[in-house]
């Protein structure tokens, strides 16, 4: 799959999107083991569990839905625990982790660790 970018797309963003395409070639979610996809903005963290066969989001959580005064890694950990709690109510125990082109460090790692603490395995 060829990725088309605008001229004004920053180099760092273009590198992330290129990594994202490379990752998504290999990572797909099924009904038995859906995909945990994350997004990290400057201020917030978003996580959703997606069944790629149906093309539907099963569970979603974000730092906007978690009511707390924490920020950074602590907030990402809470989002991970929240998505794991919502997944357990739907009967999901195992997922495939899609880091969405972000480096597995900092808030991304904290969200993954929070999801593992919450009971998800990947």
N, C-alpha and C positions, 0 to 999 in steps of 0.2 A: 504494500500500500504506500503510495507516494503522498507525502504531506505537503500541502500548499500553505505557505505563510505569507502574510503581508510584509511589505518592506519595513514598516514601522514596528514590527514585532521585535522585542528586545532579544538579544543573543541568549540570555539566560533562559528566558521563556521558550525560545525556539529549541534550545537543547533539551528542556524538560518535555516538551511535546514530542520530540523525536524519540526520547527514551520511552515515553508513554506508548507510542505506536509499537515499538519493539517489544515491550512487556505484554501488551494486549494480544500480540500474535500467539503468545504461549499460554496466557492465563485466561481461562473461561470458567464461568460458574454454571453448575448444574443444579437440579432440584435437590439432590442428596448433599452436595457440597457447593453452596452458592459463593459468589465473589464478594469479599468485603472491600469496597472501593472507598478511598479517602480523598479528601481535598483539603488543602491547607491554604488559607488566604492570609493576609497580613495580620488579621485580628482574630479570626475564627477558624474552627476545625469542623469539618463535615464528614460523616461516615454513613454509608448505606450498604445494605446487603442486597445483592442483585442476583436474580435467576436469569442467566443469559439465554437459556433455552426458550423461556416464555417472553423474555425481554421486559421483565417487570421488577420493580423494586419491592422487596419483601419487607424490609425494616429500614428506617432511617433515623439518625440522631445527629444533633449538631450542638455546638457550643451556645447556640441561640435558644435551644430547648432546655438545656441544663441550667437551672437557676442557681448560680453561685457567684461569689465575688472573686474567685480565683482567676488566674490567667496563665498563659504559657503552658508549660509541661503539665502542671497540675490540672488545668482545665482539659487538656487533651486526654489525660488519664481518666478523668470523669466521663468524657464523651465515649471513650472505649468501654468503660464499665456499663454505661447506659445502653450502648448498642448491643452489648453482650446480654444484658438483662432482657431487652426487647426480643432478641433472637431466641433466648431460651423459652419465652412465652409462645413463640411460633414453632418450637421443637427443633431448632437448629443448634447443633453442637459443634460442627466442623465447617470451616470456611477456607477459601483460597484468598490470600492477602494480595490486594492490588494497590501498590503504593503510588500509582498514577504518575510515575516519572519523578517523584520526589525522592531525595536521598533518605535512606533509612537511618535517621539521626534526629535527635531533638524531639520536637513535638510529634513527628510521625512515629518514632520508636515508642514514645510515651503512650500514644493512642493504642498501638499494638499491644504493649504490655498491659494496659488497662483492660483491653478486650480479653487477653489471656487470663487475667485475674478474675474477670467476670464469668469465665467458664468456657469461652470459645477456644477451640484448638485449631491451629494452622501452622 
